[in-house]
Amino acid sequence: MSSVNNLNGSGAGAVCTRCSPADVEQGRCNATHFVHEKMDDEPVAELEPEIVTPRPPPVDLSHHLSSLARSLRKSNLKGLYKYRSVPGIVNLAGGLPSPNYFPFDSLSASVAPCDRFAESMNSSLLSMLKSSKRCRNITVPKFVSPQGGRSSDVCLASALQYSAVEGLPKLRTFVKEFATKYQHQGKIPYDSPEVIMTCGNTDGLAKALKILGEGARGDKMLVEKYVYGGGPETAAAMGIGIVPVEMDKEGMMADGDGGLQEILESWDTVRDGPRPHLMYTITLGQNPTSSVLGLERRKEIYALCQKYDIIILEDDPYWFLQYGLFPELPDNRTFLARLTPSYITLDTDGRVLRFDTFSKTMAPGCRLGWIIGHPRFTERIARLTDTTTQFPSGAIQALVTKLLVDTWSISGWITWLSLLREKYEQRANLMCAALETSRTVTIIHLKNIRVRDDDGNVIDGPGGKYSLVHKAVKELYEFERPMGGMFIWVRVYFEIHRLFDGTNGQRIMDALFKYLAGPNLRCLVCPGGYFVPLDDGEGDGWKYLRLCFAAVEVEDLKRASENFGRGVKEFFELTEFPPDEDVEADGAGEDAELDVPHFC
Ligand SMILES: Cc1ncc(COP(=O)(O)O)c(C=O)c1O
């Protein structure tokens, strides 16, 4: 059986060169297609980048640990876990409930094939793949079958039991292999980066901040000037100072006014306290700006972090959503190789802790993600996990294991990510096109001119009168085409609104927000001020709105994007502020809140 793991987007009308037509017909072909339901003999080696070994260990960075991290003890009881796998051992040590009394006998789900979103592929290939379009049923039994099951051997008796803080071993192994060899292309420069599963990036970040940050020590954290609140808000609540760094189209700036270098070089420890030793950054599909930080900039920033001994907390839920890279659907290898790499691929020291989540690749309700980084840090996070969440939900870990390890395998997982990327890019394009059409208004000034003869008499009749037309194009808003992620960051030129008096920017923004959400347009957008990390009233967040193109149905997306443009135009024609009413939809209010998803 062939092992070519190829999305084969380049091959219009591609056919399998290795399997017989009968194999193809009966779904046994595994060569040209992007179907990667795991076959027992399917190696994924052809996707594997070469890994150079041995590598040096990471440097000792324990001086960054907080006093809480230093005082966390290893659980004595969890130390007994290793005996659970000793053949024949009877466990009288653990305070565990009997799995026989778990009310769940099995856990089943109908799951998508990894190539569900492949409509954009050519039709001959699609027709060949018809069989793979069907959902698969997966079942996690209560006990592993004595005959031996699929490769993950995941069962509810262990998944729903108290289990390893680092995550279910089969899942963690999968994630580690995926992260080190594929996502980061075998380029993490130090030996043995470690992985711990989390309940998503919010959980991972909170734990990382606890083991690395300490308000009482005067800790400070560098963040992008506009940034998703998760990291900064958690840090601020711990008394950690927030230091915003200037951004440009690419993301955090290394040099220039307000850039990282200037902040660090001009830091006066007598005046400003200890220099920041943490940096929280979203580098790929930044939330809210959708920028992607290029490799050269990364190198500069990483060098500064080395020089000033800063730990980088890289929060990248959108890493796989990078746009403008692929004129056609790439094969798996090309997909991964072209994505801008993470800081962790430059991390010779082990100073990058990286946060990945299944929230955007599967579903936020999974509450599942992982941290990869320096083993000393992940080990402390494991101790903290032991006293807090213990481990992510066993049920979801079991389902995800069954899907990734037994059903899709690594190549199928990459296919899934690649096709999701494609779908979200289509949405980004759709929204950009709709927003572009209403971005400007043309203002026409008409002046009637009368023509006079040489003696200065007005000439009446044809040719004696004409209009002088002066045309001016005014931009009401502008935006950068997103380079990644799920958002468009719109700069609205409130300053040219006739109601702007130089000081009331926030008021005009609030009025626009309500106008857009009001009964005629029903278009809910996110005010830019929500992404200004220091809420000191000084920021210019009021000039921006964040629009998400990911969540709603394509038809609604189109309509809402058009309504946005129309709404802004109408709003700029207002000569007085609309009545300041709260937007109340029928049935909205406290109770309706329950059905409304949370916002990220
Ligand atoms: C930058 C960033 N980090 C973290 C999160 C939350 O991730 P999780 O669901 O894994 O907690 C989000 C959600 O939108 C996000 O945009």
The ligand as an SDF file (V2000), in Angstrom:
LIG
                    3D

 16 16  0  0  0  0  0  0  0  0999 V2000
   -5.4510   34.7230   21.2880 C   0  0  0  0  0  0  0  0  0  0  0  0
   -6.3830   33.8160   22.0070 C   0  0  0  0  0  0  0  0  0  0  0  0
   -5.9280   33.0840   23.0240 N   0  0  0  0  0  0  0  0  0  0  0  0
   -6.7260   32.2370   23.6800 C   0  0  0  0  0  0  0  0  0  0  0  0
   -8.0440   32.0950   23.3340 C   0  0  0  0  0  0  0  0  0  0  0  0
   -8.8890   31.1400   24.1100 C   0  0  0  0  0  0  0  0  0  0  0  0
   -8.4560   29.8310   23.8190 O   0  0  0  0  0  0  0  0  0  0  0  0
   -9.0430   28.5480   24.5450 P   0  0  0  0  0  0  0  0  0  0  0  0
  -10.4220   28.3270   24.0530 O   0  0  0  0  0  0  0  0  0  0  0  0
   -8.1290   27.4610   24.1550 O   0  0  0  0  0  0  0  0  0  0  0  0
   -9.0110   28.8070   26.0060 O   0  0  0  0  0  0  0  0  0  0  0  0
   -8.5650   32.8380   22.2810 C   0  0  0  0  0  0  0  0  0  0  0  0
   -9.9700   32.7250   21.8920 C   0  0  0  0  0  0  0  0  0  0  0  0
  -10.4630   33.3710   21.0170 O   0  0  0  0  0  0  0  0  0  0  0  0
   -7.7050   33.7130   21.5930 C   0  0  0  0  0  0  0  0  0  0  0  0
   -8.1220   34.4490   20.5610 O   0  0  0  0  0  0  0  0  0  0  0  0
  1  2  1  0
  2  3  1  0
  2 15  2  0
  3  4  2  0
  4  5  1  0
  5  6  1  0
  5 12  2  0
  6  7  1  0
  7  8  1  0
  8  9  2  0
  8 10  1  0
  8 11  1  0
 12 13  1  0
 12 15  1  0
 13 14  2  0
 15 16  1  0
M  END
$$$$
